[in-house]
Amino acid sequence: MRVKFFLLSCCPFIVTAVMLTVIQPPFELSLLAWVALVPFILVCSPAAKLSHLAILAYIVSLIYWLGNLYWMAPVTALGWAAFCLYTALLWPILLIALRYCRKRNWPLFIAVPILVVGAERLQGLFLGGFFWRLLSHSQYANITFIQIADIFGAAGISFLIAMVNGLLAELLIAAGQKNILRVRYFLHTALVLTALAGTIVYGRWRISQAEKFIETGPLVASVQSNVPQSVKESLQADDEIFDSLLQQSRQSAEAGAELIVWPETMVQAILNESVWPFMVSSQRSRAFDKALKEHSNNTAFVLVGSPGGEIKWENDGTVSLARYNSAFLYTPDGSQAKEQYNKVHLVPFGEVVPFRKSIPWLYNLLMSFTPYDYEYSLDYGTKYTVFEIAGKDKSIYRFGVMICYEDAVPAIARKFAVDRQGQKKLDWLVNISNDGWFVRFNSGIVCPTTELAQHAAICAFRAVENRLAVLRSVNTGISCLVDTQGQIKNGFLAGNLPNNAMERKGVAGWLADTVPIDKRVTFFSRYGQWLDFCCALCLVLLIIVPPLGRFFSKRTKKIKG
C-alpha cells in the first residue's frame, strides 16, 4: 500500500516538474505551460495525508530545481544548493495552501493564480532576488500575450497561465464528482475565457498603437566575445580578449554605430584613474584606458564592462579600496565620461558572500565553503546612473545599464525607467553580461548551457514592463536587441552574428541596429510589482492565519472548559 501510495502521489509531481522543465527555453514547448500545474493541483487532495504529500512535493521540487539550475553549480555550488533548498520549500507551501482551498471548495480558477504568483514572488526574495523560470517566461515569444506586462509585470502572464490551469483542474474534479454541469462551472469558464480574450485584445491594441509612440533612435552596436570563464580567469589571454573586442568594435564603428557596447568585465583592469596611484602596478589599466580613448576618439561612444574601484579614506587616516562591478563610457572626444555605473545587485556567493557585516561568524563559516581562500566580495553600488550620449543629429539620448542578472530583477529596470514623479527618464536600457560562467569548455569548443537562452528570454519582460528597448552585449551570447514590444529581434542592419538571435550562443561577433524609442510611460513603471505583492500577501496569510485560528480556538475551548 505504501509503495502504491508513493507512486500514485509522486507521479503527478513528476509530471508537473517535467512539463515545467520543457516549457522554458531552449525546449520551447510553451503550450504545455497552460496544463503543467494540473497534475500538481489534482494531487493536492484534502483526503490525502498532508505530511506524506509535503515530503514528496519537496523531494521532487528539489530535484527539479537542482536539475534545471545545474549551470550554477560550477560557479557557486553553495549558492546553487542554498537557493534550491529554499525554493523547493515553495512546493509544499503551495500544496498546503491549495489543499486548504480545495477543502473549502473555493474556486480554483482564482485561488491557483493567486497562490502561484505569490510563490513566484517569494522565490525572488531569497538573498536579494532571483526571478528565474517563472511561468510567464515560457511565453516570451508570444508577443500578443505578454503586452499586459506593462500593467501587471511578468506576474500578469503567470497569473493568466495559472488561471487556466486552475480552471482545468476544477473541471476535472467536477467531472470526477459528476457535477460538471453546474452553473458555477459555466460561469468560471466564461470568466477565464473573457480574461484570455481581453488579454489578446489588449495585446493587439498596444502593438497596433506602437507607431504613434515609437521613433527611430540612433544606430547602436553590440559586440560579443566568446570566452569561457576558465580562460578569462587564467589572466593569460587579457590582451587577446581585448584586441578581439577592439577589432569587432572597429567594425561596428565602420558600420556607423553611434554607441558601441562591450560585455560585462571583459576589460580586465580597473579603469578609475583615481585608483592607479594606490595600485602595485597600473601599467595594464593605463594601457587599456589609453587604447579605449584612442578608439572612441572621433569614432563613437563606447560602453565597456570592467572592474571598478574607489579609494576611501577612513577616520584613522588609513586607505581602503571599494571594489565594484562597473560600466564605463568613453566619448568621441577621446575621454572617459565622469559618470560610471556600479552594479547595485550583486550575485550571492558569486560576487559577494553575505552577512560579512551583519553576522560575522556566519560569514566566516560561508567563506569556508567557497572555492577562494581570499576575500573576493565586491561592494554594492548605490546609484542608478543615467548615461547621456549626443547623436550625430545633435539629439541627446539617455540610457541605463543593467549588469548580469540585474535584468532578472523587475525593480531594477523600473528604478532606471522613471523618476520619483513617475516620468520616463531613459530612452533605452543596456544589459551587459558575462555568461561565460555558464558554458562548458571541451577540447577548445564552447558548449552553451540552458542558462543563455533563458537569460535572454527574461529581458523581453523588462522591455514590455517599461516600454524600453534593451540592447544586450553578452560574452558567449546571447547578444541581441529587444524592442519595446518584447520581441527579441532576429537580423540586424549590419553585423556578423547568426541571423536568428537565439542561435547566437558560443560564438563571437557583432551586430548593429537602430534602437526604437518608445514615449509611453507604463502603469508598471509607476506602480511596480503590485500584483506580485498582493498575491504573496494572500499566500502568506493563508499559511499563517488558519493554524493561528485553530490554536486560539483550542485555547478558548480550554479556558471555557
Rosetta blueprint (number, residue, H / E / L):
1 M L
2 R H
3 V H
4 K H
5 F H
6 F H
7 L H
8 L H
9 S H
10 C H
11 C H
12 P H
13 F H
14 I H
15 V H
16 T H
17 A H
18 V H
19 M H
20 L H
21 T H
22 V H
23 I L
24 Q L
25 P L
26 P L
27 F L
28 E L
29 L L
30 S H
31 L H
32 L H
33 A H
34 W H
35 V L
36 A L
37 L L
38 V H
39 P H
40 F H
41 I H
42 L H
43 V H
44 C L
45 S L
46 P L
47 A L
48 A L
49 K L
50 L H
51 S H
52 H H
53 L H
54 A H
55 I H
56 L H
57 A H
58 Y H
59 I H
60 V H
61 S H
62 L H
63 I H
64 Y H
65 W H
66 L H
67 G H
68 N H
69 L L
70 Y H
71 W H
72 M H
73 A L
74 P L
75 V L
76 T L
77 A H
78 L H
79 G H
80 W H
81 A H
82 A H
83 F H
84 C H
85 L H
86 Y H
87 T H
88 A L
89 L L
90 L H
91 W H
92 P H
93 I H
94 L H
95 L H
96 I H
97 A H
98 L H
99 R H
100 Y H
101 C H
102 R H
103 K H
104 R L
105 N L
106 W L
107 P L
108 L H
109 F H
110 I H
111 A H
112 V H
113 P H
114 I H
115 L H
116 V H
117 V H
118 G H
119 A H
120 E H
121 R H
122 L H
123 Q H
124 G L
125 L L
126 F H
127 L H
128 G H
129 G L
130 F L
131 F L
132 W L
133 R L
134 L L
135 L H
136 S H
137 H H
138 S H
139 Q H
140 Y L
141 A L
142 N L
143 I L
144 T L
145 F H
146 I H
147 Q H
148 I H
149 A H
150 D H
151 I H
152 F H
153 G L
154 A H
155 A H
156 G H
157 I H
158 S H
159 F H
160 L H
161 I H
162 A H
163 M H
164 V H
165 N H
166 G H
167 L H
168 L H
169 A H
170 E H
171 L H
172 L H
173 I H
174 A H
175 A H
176 G H
177 Q L
178 K L
179 N L
180 I L
181 L L
182 R L
183 V H
184 R H
185 Y H
186 F H
187 L H
188 H H
189 T H
190 A H
191 L H
192 V H
193 L H
194 T H
195 A H
196 L H
197 A H
198 G H
199 T H
200 I H
201 V H
202 Y H
203 G H
204 R H
205 W H
206 R H
207 I H
208 S H
209 Q L
210 A H
211 E H
212 K H
213 F H
214 I E
215 E E
216 T E
217 G E
218 P E
219 L E
220 V E
221 A E
222 S E
223 V E
224 Q E
225 S L
226 N L
227 V L
228 P L
229 Q H
230 S H
231 V H
232 K H
233 E H
234 S L
235 L L
236 Q L
237 A L
238 D H
239 D H
240 E H
241 I H
242 F H
243 D H
244 S H
245 L H
246 L H
247 Q H
248 Q H
249 S H
250 R H
251 Q H
252 S H
253 A H
254 E H
255 A L
256 G L
257 A L
258 E L
259 L E
260 I E
261 V E
262 W L
263 P L
264 E L
265 T L
266 M L
267 V L
268 Q L
269 A L
270 I L
271 L L
272 N L
273 E H
274 S H
275 V H
276 W H
277 P H
278 F H
279 M L
280 V L
281 S L
282 S L
283 Q H
284 R H
285 S H
286 R H
287 A H
288 F H
289 D H
290 K H
291 A H
292 L H
293 K H
294 E H
295 H H
296 S H
297 N L
298 N L
299 T L
300 A L
301 F E
302 V E
303 L E
304 V E
305 G E
306 S E
307 P E
308 G E
309 G E
310 E E
311 I E
312 K E
313 W E
314 E L
315 N L
316 D L
317 G L
318 T L
319 V E
320 S E
321 L E
322 A E
323 R E
324 Y E
325 N E
326 S E
327 A E
328 F E
329 L E
330 Y E
331 T L
332 P L
333 D L
334 G L
335 S L
336 Q E
337 A E
338 K E
339 E E
340 Q E
341 Y E
342 N E
343 K L
344 V L
345 H L
346 L L
347 V L
348 P E
349 F L
350 G L
351 E L
352 V E
353 V L
354 P L
355 F L
356 R L
357 K L
358 S L
359 I L
360 P H
361 W H
362 L H
363 Y H
364 N H
365 L H
366 L H
367 M H
368 S L
369 F L
370 T L
371 P L
372 Y L
373 D L
374 Y L
375 E L
376 Y L
377 S L
378 L L
379 D L
380 Y L
381 G L
382 T L
383 K L
384 Y L
385 T L
386 V L
387 F E
388 E E
389 I E
390 A E
391 G L
392 K L
393 D L
394 K L
395 S L
396 I E
397 Y E
398 R E
399 F E
400 G E
401 V E
402 M E
403 I E
404 C H
405 Y H
406 E H
407 D H
408 A H
409 V L
410 P H
411 A H
412 I H
413 A H
414 R H
415 K H
416 F H
417 A H
418 V E
419 D L
420 R L
421 Q L
422 G L
423 Q L
424 K E
425 K L
426 L L
427 D L
428 W E
429 L E
430 V E
431 N E
432 I E
433 S E
434 N E
435 D H
436 G H
437 W H
438 F H
439 V E
440 R E
441 F E
442 N E
443 S L
444 G L
445 I E
446 V E
447 C E
448 P E
449 T L
450 T H
451 E H
452 L H
453 A H
454 Q H
455 H H
456 A H
457 A H
458 I H
459 C H
460 A H
461 F H
462 R H
463 A H
464 V H
465 E H
466 N H
467 R L
468 L L
469 A E
470 V E
471 L E
472 R E
473 S E
474 V E
475 N E
476 T L
477 G L
478 I L
479 S L
480 C E
481 L E
482 V E
483 D L
484 T L
485 Q L
486 G L
487 Q L
488 I E
489 K L
490 N L
491 G L
492 F L
493 L L
494 A E
495 G E
496 N L
497 L L
498 P L
499 N L
500 N L
501 A H
502 M H
503 E H
504 R L
505 K L
506 G L
507 V L
508 A L
509 G E
510 W E
511 L E
512 A E
513 D E
514 T E
515 V E
516 P E
517 I E
518 D E
519 K L
520 R L
521 V L
522 T L
523 F H
524 F H
525 S H
526 R H
527 Y H
528 G L
529 Q L
530 W H
531 L H
532 D H
533 F H
534 C H
535 C H
536 A H
537 L H
538 C H
539 L H
540 V H
541 L H
542 L H
543 I H
544 I H
545 V H
546 P H
547 P H
548 L H
549 G H
550 R H
551 F H
552 F H
553 S H
554 K H
555 R H
556 T H
557 K H
558 K H
559 I H
560 K H
561 G L
